[in-house]
Amino acid sequence: MKQTILAVARSVLAAGVVLAAPAAMAQNTIKIGMITDKVGPAKGYAEPVAAGAVYAVKELNAKGGVLGRQIELLVEDDQGKPDVSATAARKLVDSGVAFILSVSLTPATQQAQSVTLETKTPHMTPSNSGDTLTTQINNPNFWQTGPLGSTQIATLLSYARNKNFKKVALVTDNSDLGQLTNRFFKGALEKANIEIVSEEVVPRGSTTADPQMQKVRAANPDAIFLAGVLTPENALILRSVRQLGLKQPLLGNYNFSIPVYGAVAKGLLDGLAFVDAFDPAKPQTRQFIENYKKDNNGTEPYNLNGYGYDGIMLVVDAIKRAGSTDKDKVREAMQATQGFQGVMGGVGTSYGFADGKRTGFDPNGMVVRVYEGDKQGKVVHIGAK
């Protein structure tokens, strides 16, 4: 399934201009820019998010676009590199985009903000989870609607609260995002007075996680929290867990919601609880799944596609409410977003920017699902309460 989704994304992204209006109308389009990673370390995440954005633009244009104009999505590849991301943002601004979406690595997205701050260009990431994206740079033109790392761990802790865990192991990888997620997990566990008896790192490119998991086994935790985001390394960790006979409950971050795990970690997933932002029981999500499948030869979307879809829909909603592509008006409209029902988030949750904040994912919008064999099971918990 992942290969089919990526093939669709590649076919529409290859030309750089993803979805354009007919040539005669090109000058009257509303241009939205997207910075993605086609070849670098974020490719596995960025391509499905981009595919969701592509689908959203196609759907909107089929319904007449926005403000009576078709939408043109201009795409730049930053290769996951911060300096290239800033250059890409500059190119998009010079092309006259009304808004920029960043779906690349967190450091790259951070660097692109230097351009959108200077040019006062509305800019958003619909999928990044780093808690520092809106705090390290005071950029009133930038918003984040992906679920924060702190929200992920708060949701997992809420789910696990009645398990009465006293001591846990924390396992991650050495990627920038893996280390960032690990810090948020660690801080939340310590705040909850849960002792971390083993903290292990499986480096990128490892061929086994046995040394790290042997240390975890020796520490004998009540549960094992998995904070890493590198899929191959996570598969190694799961293999070691099973081979070493560890029986502790496994609690994973949102990375484990990617369907590819059913193939790369086949036979290793049963019982693993993981946080997700995609609830098939939500009416908006059910409709999105149905429509996406019809448009993509039966290929079923998953959470990463949903992030890109919601990103475009939030941008278009702001432009519609602004009544124009004037940057100041669009900025004000986006900041005023409240109660926006997207395809992401649990039943009854919505996007909104409260009290001047620029993080818009509902803090109680994440869900917990449990693998049943190699398949993602139903939602067993909603929110961090």
QUILINNOR-V603504 format. One line per field, one symbol per residue. ss: DSSP state (@ for helix, = for strand, . for the rest). phi: phi as a letter, one per 30 degrees, with the letter a starting at -180 (. if undefined). A space follows every 50 residues. Layout:
ss = ???
phi = ???
This chain:
ss = .@@@@@@@@@@@@...===...@@@@@@.=======......@@@@@@@@ @@@@@@@@@@@@...=..=.=======....@@@@@@@@@@@@@....== ==...@@@@@@@@@@@@@@...===................===....@@ @@@@@@@@@@@@@...=======..@@@@@@@@@@@@@@@@...====== ==.......@@@@@@@@@@...====....@@@@@@@@@@@@@.....== ==.@@@@...@@@@........====.=....@@@@@@@@@@@@@..... ..@@@@@@@@@@@@@@@@@@@@....@@@@@@@@@....=....=..... =.......=.......======..========...
phi = .edddddddddccedicdbbdeedcedcdccccbcbbcbcdcedcddddd dddeddddddddcjibhibdcccccbcchicedddddddddddddiddab ccbcdedddddddeddddchcebbcdbdcddcdccdbdcdcbbbcddded deddddddddeddidcbbcbbbccdeddddddddddddddddicdccabb bcdeidcaceeddddddddhddabcccdbdddddddddddedddidcdec bcddedddeeddcdbeiccejdcbdbbbceddeddedddddddddbhidd dbedddedddedddddddddddiaceedddddddddebiddcdcjdeica dacchidcccdedccdbcbbdciccddddcabicd
